[in-house]
């Protein structure tokens, strides 16, 4: 949309007709004008010079009026999704995959996830992304947004020390509830990044079933398994306790499978496995998506002033050419008899 900062300058636009009334070049008499042919270049110049004058006046006035294109939002089509990153911030994430405090040669699970999730965000320019975190309580760090800088800043906080517990149920409820009804046409997914789980109460389970019934989402669990911990895919042997208290990760996996929405679990025991899992999620969540791209205000006074300067320059060159031509004509003119007598 076009707008003006100082529209009162537009009142001077009638002045643009002045070059058509007052000649740009001084008229020069010719003793035998009837013999001078009306050639095409002369006709073009006689039209072009007043037009250049009118253009210069118009562009200058538009520049003084502050002509600009207002900021706007353009809807584009790309490939991506609307993703909520649900990140475990419990203290166990500060340990390495070997289950100990990392030394200089090791990387903690939190730092590995931080590095790889930041790369994941960088290569998905059309996504709307949000970040939620959980430990003892869940927290919505960044709602769904197009601003990558804010999302990466939230991911960067994984470098700080985690807290005590893993309240994954309420974290899932917060992440799923972050999607509103207006986003239903796009692919929506929650990516849970955690190295453990906790017992989810029946009340929270019922709440999660209600949420996915109203706001269906794709669920991905990136399980950062500590060395020696049991796999979420491992079926208990005969006589082994198989309860949410004894095997919380396995029972979280079974619960997510029972929600009736697309669900994938990835088990990673090192940073390379985490990277492979994130790459697969990147491939799975690459569908057509409409996204909005903000376009900032564009001031046009620079272009207008440049156009006016060019028009004025051409007029000055035409004026100088006329002066040189008149000077040459005077020098070549024959001497009159009266002048010879002197």
C-alpha positions in Angstrom: 0.0 0.0 0.0 1.3 3.5 -1.0 1.2 6.3 1.6 2.6 9.8 2.1 4.3 11.4 5.2 3.6 15.0 4.1 0.8 15.0 1.6 0.4 18.8 1.5 3.4 18.9 -0.9 1.1 17.2 -3.5 -0.8 20.5 -3.8 2.2 21.7 -5.9 1.7 19.0 -8.6 0.0 21.5 -11.1 3.5 23.1 -11.4 4.4 20.0 -13.4 2.5 21.5 -16.4 4.8 24.6 -16.3 7.5 23.2 -18.8 4.8 22.8 -21.4 3.9 26.5 -21.1 7.3 28.1 -20.7 9.8 26.7 -23.2 12.8 24.9 -21.7 15.2 26.2 -24.4 15.4 29.9 -25.5 13.8 30.4 -28.9 16.2 31.2 -31.7 15.2 33.0 -34.9 16.2 31.6 -38.3 16.4 33.9 -41.4 15.0 31.1 -43.6 12.8 29.2 -41.3 10.6 28.0 -44.1 13.6 26.2 -45.6 14.4 24.3 -42.3 13.0 20.8 -42.6 10.8 19.5 -39.8 12.9 16.4 -39.1 11.9 13.6 -36.7 14.7 14.1 -34.2 13.6 17.8 -33.8 10.0 16.7 -33.1 11.1 14.1 -30.5 13.3 16.7 -28.7 10.6 19.3 -28.7 8.3 16.8 -26.9 10.9 15.1 -24.7 12.4 18.3 -23.1 9.1 19.6 -21.6 8.3 16.0 -20.5 11.6 15.8 -18.7 10.8 19.0 -16.9 7.4 17.8 -15.9 8.9 14.5 -14.6 11.6 16.3 -12.6 9.0 18.6 -10.9 6.6 15.6 -10.2 9.4 13.4 -8.7 10.7 16.2 -6.5 7.3 16.9 -5.1 6.5 13.2 -4.5 9.9 12.9 -2.7 9.1 15.9 -0.5 5.7 14.4 0.2 7.4 11.3 1.7 6.1 8.7 -0.7 6.6 5.2 0.7 5.2 1.7 0.6 3.8 0.7 4.0 4.9 -2.4 5.8 2.8 -5.5 4.9 2.5 -9.2 5.2 2.8 -11.5 2.2 1.4 -15.0 2.2 3.7 -17.5 0.6 3.7 -21.3 0.1 6.6 -23.4 1.3 7.3 -26.8 2.9 7.3 -27.1 6.6 5.1 -27.5 9.7 4.1 -26.0 13.0 6.3 -27.5 15.6 6.4 -27.3 19.4 9.7 -28.4 20.8 9.1 -29.8 24.3 12.4 -30.0 26.1 13.3 -31.9 29.3 15.1 -29.6 31.7 15.6 -32.1 34.5 19.0 -32.4 36.2 19.7 -35.7 34.5 20.0 -33.9 31.1 23.2 -32.3 32.4 24.9 -35.8 32.4 26.5 -37.4 29.4 25.1 -40.4 27.6 27.3 -42.5 29.9 25.4 -41.3 32.9 28.1 -39.1 34.4 29.1 -35.5 34.5 30.8 -34.7 31.2 34.5 -34.0 31.1 36.3 -32.1 28.4 36.0 -35.0 25.9 32.3 -35.6 26.5 29.1 -33.6 25.8 26.1 -33.6 28.0 22.8 -34.8 26.6 21.4 -31.2 27.0 24.3 -29.7 25.1 24.1 -32.3 22.3 20.3 -31.6 22.0 20.9 -27.9 22.1 23.4 -28.0 19.2 21.4 -30.3 17.0 18.0 -28.6 17.6 19.6 -25.2 16.7 20.8 -26.7 13.4 17.3 -28.2 12.9 15.7 -24.7 13.3 18.2 -23.1 10.9 17.3 -25.5 8.1 13.5 -25.1 8.4 12.9 -21.5 7.3 9.1 -21.9 6.7 8.1 -23.5 10.0 6.3 -21.8 12.9 8.1 -22.9 16.0 7.5 -22.8 19.7 9.4 -24.0 22.7 8.1 -25.5 25.9 10.2 -26.9 28.8 9.4 -29.0 31.8 11.0 -30.3 34.9 9.1 -30.1 38.2 6.6 -27.8 36.3 6.1 -27.0 32.6 6.8 -23.6 31.1 5.9 -22.1 27.7 9.2 -20.4 26.8 8.2 -19.3 23.3 4.7 -19.5 21.7 4.4 -20.5 18.0 6.3 -17.8 16.1 8.2 -17.1 12.8 11.1 -15.4 14.6 14.0 -17.8 14.6 16.2 -15.7 16.9 13.8 -16.0 19.8 13.4 -19.8 19.3 17.2 -20.3 19.2 17.6 -18.1 22.3 15.1 -20.4 24.2 17.0 -23.5 23.0 20.3 -21.9 24.1 19.0 -22.0 27.7 19.6 -25.7 27.7 23.2 -24.8 28.6 22.0 -23.9 32.1 21.7 -26.4 34.9 18.5 -28.4 35.1 16.1 -28.9 38.0 15.0 -31.9 40.0 12.1 -33.8 38.5 10.5 -34.9 35.2 6.8 -33.9 35.0 6.4 -35.0 31.4 2.6 -35.3 31.5 1.9 -31.7 32.2 4.6 -30.7 29.8 2.8 -32.6 27.0 -0.5 -31.0 28.0 1.1 -27.5 27.7 2.8 -28.2 24.4 -0.4 -29.7 22.8 -2.5 -26.9 24.1 -0.2 -24.3 22.5 -1.9 -25.0 19.1 -5.0 -23.0 18.4 -7.9 -23.8 16.1 -6.7 -21.3 13.5 -3.7 -23.5 12.6 -5.7 -26.7 11.8 -4.9 -26.7 8.0 -1.2 -27.0 8.6 0.8 -30.0 9.8 1.2 -29.7 13.6 3.7 -31.7 15.7 5.1 -31.9 19.2 8.7 -33.1 19.4 9.5 -34.3 22.9 13.2 -34.4 23.8 13.8 -36.2 27.1 16.1 -38.7 28.7 13.4 -40.1 31.0 9.8 -40.0 32.1 7.6 -40.0 35.1 4.3 -41.4 36.2 1.4 -39.6 34.5 -1.7 -39.4 36.7 -5.1 -40.5 35.4 -6.3 -37.0 35.6 -3.5 -35.8 33.3 -3.9 -38.8 31.0 -7.6 -37.9 30.6 -6.7 -34.3 29.9 -4.2 -35.3 27.2 -6.8 -37.6 25.5 -9.2 -34.7 25.4 -6.6 -32.3 24.0 -5.5 -34.6 21.1 -9.2 -35.2 20.4 -9.8 -31.5 19.9 -6.4 -30.5 18.5 -4.9 -33.6 16.7 -1.1 -33.4 16.4 1.8 -35.6 15.3 3.9 -36.8 18.3 7.6 -37.5 18.2 9.6 -38.7 21.2 13.4 -38.4 21.0 14.4 -40.5 23.9 18.0 -39.8 25.0 18.8 -43.1 26.6 21.5 -43.3 29.2 24.0 -46.1 28.8 22.8 -49.1 30.7 19.1 -47.9 30.9 16.4 -50.2 29.6 15.0 -49.5 26.1 11.5 -48.3 25.8 11.0 -51.0 23.2 12.2 -53.8 25.5 9.5 -56.1 26.6 9.9 -57.2 30.3 10.9 -60.7 31.0 8.8 -63.1 32.9 8.6 -62.2 36.5 10.0 -58.6 35.9 7.9 -55.8 37.3 6.1 -53.9 34.5 4.5 -50.9 36.1 4.6 -47.2 35.5 6.6 -46.8 38.7 9.2 -49.4 37.7 9.4 -48.7 33.9 8.1 -45.1 33.4 9.7 -44.6 30.0 8.2 -47.8 28.6 4.7 -46.9 29.9 5.0 -43.4 28.6 5.7 -44.9 25.2 2.7 -47.2 25.5 0.5 -44.4 26.6 1.5 -42.2 23.6 0.8 -45.1 21.3 -2.7 -45.3 22.7 -3.7 -41.7 22.0 -4.8 -42.4 18.4 -2.6 -39.8 16.7 0.5 -40.4 14.5 3.4 -41.2 16.9 7.0 -42.1 16.4 9.6 -42.8 19.1 13.4 -42.5 18.5 15.9 -43.9 20.9 19.4 -42.3 20.8 22.4 -43.4 22.9 24.9 -40.8 21.5 24.9 -37.5 19.6 25.2 -39.2 16.2 21.9 -41.1 16.9 20.3 -37.9 18.0 21.3 -36.2 14.8 20.0 -39.1 12.7 16.6 -39.0 14.5 16.3 -35.2 14.0 17.1 -35.7 10.3 14.3 -38.2 10.0 11.8 -35.9 11.8 13.0 -33.2 9.4 12.0 -35.4 6.4 8.7 -36.5 7.9 7.5 -33.0 8.7 8.1 -31.4 5.3 4.7 -30.8 3.8 3.1 -27.9 1.9 2.4 -25.0 4.2 1.2 -21.5 3.8 3.3 -19.0 5.8 3.3 -15.2 6.2 6.4 -13.2 5.5 6.6 -9.7 6.9 7.8 -7.0 4.4 9.1 -3.8 6.1 8.3 -0.3 5.0 10.1 0.9 1.9 10.9 4.6 1.6 10.8 5.7 -2.1 12.3 9.2 -1.8 15.8 8.0 -2.7 14.5 6.5 -6.0 12.4 9.7 -6.7 15.3 12.1 -6.0 17.5 10.0 -8.3 15.0 10.1 -11.1 14.5 13.9 -10.6 18.3 14.4 -10.7 18.7 12.4 -13.9 15.9 14.4 -15.6 17.5 17.7 -14.5 20.9 16.5 -15.7 19.5 15.8 -19.2 17.9 19.2 -19.3 21.2 20.9 -18.3 23.0 18.9 -21.0 20.4 20.1 -23.6 20.8 23.7 -22.5 24.6 23.4 -22.7 24.3 21.9 -26.2 22.1 24.8 -27.3 24.6 27.3 -26.0 27.6 25.6 -27.8 25.6 25.5 -31.0 24.7 29.2 -30.8 28.3 30.1 -30.1 29.5 28.1 -33.1 26.9 29.6 -35.3 28.0 33.1 -34.4 31.6 32.3 -35.2 30.8 30.9 -38.6 28.3 33.6 -39.6 29.4 35.8 -42.6 30.5 39.4 -41.9 27.8 42.0 -43.0 28.7 44.9 -45.4 28.2 47.5 -42.7 30.6 45.6 -40.4 33.2 45.4 -43.3 32.9 49.2 -43.7 34.0 49.7 -40.2 
